Amino acid sequence: MATKAMNFKLDESRIEDIKNVASVFHMTFTDVINEALDDYLPKMKGDPLYRLTVNIEDASEEESKEVLNAVESLSDEDLKISSKKRFSV
């Protein structure tokens, strides 16, 4: 897998926390971040909002807002998955 360098900003206290954890577990700073993302991203991708909006890149801004408003108004009961079907075109 190809890797790229990226800059991002963190609070100094968070940087120190990551360095401390990395040191104790003999990991690199990058390893700590990658492991955290490995845990976090699947959870976020399982969120109904993500799953309902991930495939609408070609939607207009108005269509996107309409979908998001519909999703935000759903109750927890509405969001339960009763079945799942996948179609290939």
Secondary structure by P-SEA (a helix, b strand, c coil): cbbbbbbbbbcaaaaaaaaaaaaaacccaaaaaaaaaaacaaaaaacaaaaaccccccccaaaaaaaaaaaaacccccccccbbbbbcc
